[in-house]
Amino acid sequence: MTRKLLFLFAFMPSALLAQHTIKGTFTPPEEFNFAFLYKVTAETSMYVNNANVKEDGSFEIKLDSTVEAGTYRIVYAQPQDQYNFDVLYDGKEDIVLEFDLEKGLNFTTSNQNKLLASYNKSMSMVGSSINNYYSKNVKDEEGFKSVFKILDDTQKEFEKATVGSLANTFIKAGKPYIPNGYEDASTFSKNVKDNYFKHIDFGNQTLQNSNFLIEATLNYVLGFSNPKNGNNDFMDNVDVVAKNTNDEPKIQKILLEILWSQFAQEENETVANHIASTYLIELARKSNDDELSKKLTYFKNASIGNIAPDFEIEMTNNKGKTTTKKLSELESANNYLVFFWSTTCSHCMEEIPKLKSYVKTIGNDKLKVIAIALDDDKYRWKNMTYDYPDFFHVYGEGKWDNEIGNNYNVTATPSYFLLDENKEIIGKPYDFEDFKIDFEKLPSIANDTESAENANLLGSWTDSREESQLNPNGLVFRPSDFKKFPPSRFRFKMELSKDGSCKYLYLHPTDRHKMVSGKWDYDAKTQTLKIFDGGDKIVKSYRVSKTDKDLLLLSTIE
């Protein structure tokens, strides 16, 4: 991950005379149009100059006398934080480079840049030799001494060759752990980790005004972690970074915010909230960074495992009377879905009808949807709500500047928050399909479906009323293809599908019979089977007494 940078364009007067230049060639040339140069600092990157890329891929950026020594970033495409590379400029030499999209960066002029690039390449090769040594899994003390002597000599040679240069600062800070005597793989790995920050001075301004500290921190936190340990290694590593940066609160805040962003983007709420709660919220408070403090708090409050932020809902009954309840006061369902949408969001308009259809197969006692429209047209929103009468509707006035949306850390629509009956956030599905998967995995839903299947309820059943008259224990239903049923004025029939939908025989007042669509629900605890019409009206309600593949014994619930 590259650090989030604020690019400040501060154009310099053209009258200043150039002293040095950065020249380069991009390959393939047709892929490049411009080259922007920025001065890298601890908190931001400031615009210095730019140049157009010619047809042959060449460019030239002029550096006047005001350009200070330090790390500079060349941006060659959008987005800027992805398409860039860094160079060192000491105010004494011109820089000539080649950048190939496949081969990468190569310096043809600039001693310190060439030496730093050579150092990184050499250390990578020695690192491969060390890995090869340990991969043999054989104790070879002579081989051990040989490979680590090469490492020690390489480090010393590059430190000596770069004395007095910017490159020397990075080479000394990057000095690897070198053991004094033989160490097995496990011991060596532990010592590498324990000594990782030994040569890094977090107070050094040259390191601060570069990407070095950021890359070192990310490599440590992400690299020294064992997947078997879950998030524990990540959090322990963050604690080490915090400890090593205690004397540099400004740099500590920058690095921890970058780490927080990394884990927040990966939706690892456990580690992100550990960083925020343990360190970053307090650092934001001390530095009067209200924007960061709010961002961290919103993210934490809307994380899985927290009680969902409360808000008010206006509800109108059949008589037109309006009452107001808070989310926390709702008691009508086992689960709730807080769904953020917008009338101008194309994805929302694709998903909300699917949500409506799906909810009809579930039943309001299983799931209640609270649809919050982050919108700026109340009349358009109000008209659309009539198409979704089973939802609770909330108008999120102000669109992206809305308190409810902010409290849920909503940055895009549609956004889903699945809650349990206590309003604890138990899921944050990406879209409607993810919501269906998450919801159907809930124990209550999965158990009901499994119980219904185990109880052999699925299928087509017909009222065998002749058998019911001889059975004092209840109503007898048989599979519709079980036998030929005698003629009857009306014989109730129902077809129960796995997805919660059903069809049932409807007796019209004019004595016409037809199969109509509805939905059904089975409560395993009370052994109650309910058949609903297209809305929420109960058509039939039974208690299941006995069932197997050829018999369904029911009793009517009034």
Buried (B, 14 or more C-beta within 10 A) or exposed (E): BBBEBEBEEEEEEEEEEEBBBBBBBBBEBEEBEEBBBBBBBBEEBBBBBBBEBEEEBBBBBBBBEEBEEBBBBBBBBEEBBEBBEBBBBBEEBBBBBBBEEEEEBBBEEBBBBBBBBBBBEBBEEBEEBBEEBBEEEEEEEEBBEEBBEBBBEBBEEBBEBBEEBBBBBBBBBBBBBEBEEBBEEEEBBEBBBEBBBEEBBBEBEBBBBBBBBBBBBBEBBBEBBEEEEEBEBBBEBBBBBBEBBEEBEBBBBBBBBBBBBBBBEEEBBBBBBBBBEBBBBEBBEEEEBEEBBEBBBBBBBBBBEBEBBEBEBEEEEEEEEEEEBEBEEBEEBBBBBBBBBBBBBEBBBEBBEBBBEBBBBBBBBBBBBBBBBBBBBEEEBBEBBEEBEBBBBBBBBBBBEBEBBBBBBBEEBBBBBBBBEEBEBBBBBEBBEBBBEBBEEBEBBEEBBEBBEEBBBBBBBBBBBEBBEEEEEBBBBBBBEBEEBEEEEEBBBBBBBEEBBBBBBBEEEEEEEEEEEBBBBBBBEEBBBBBBBEEEEEBBBBBBEEBEEEBBBBEEEE
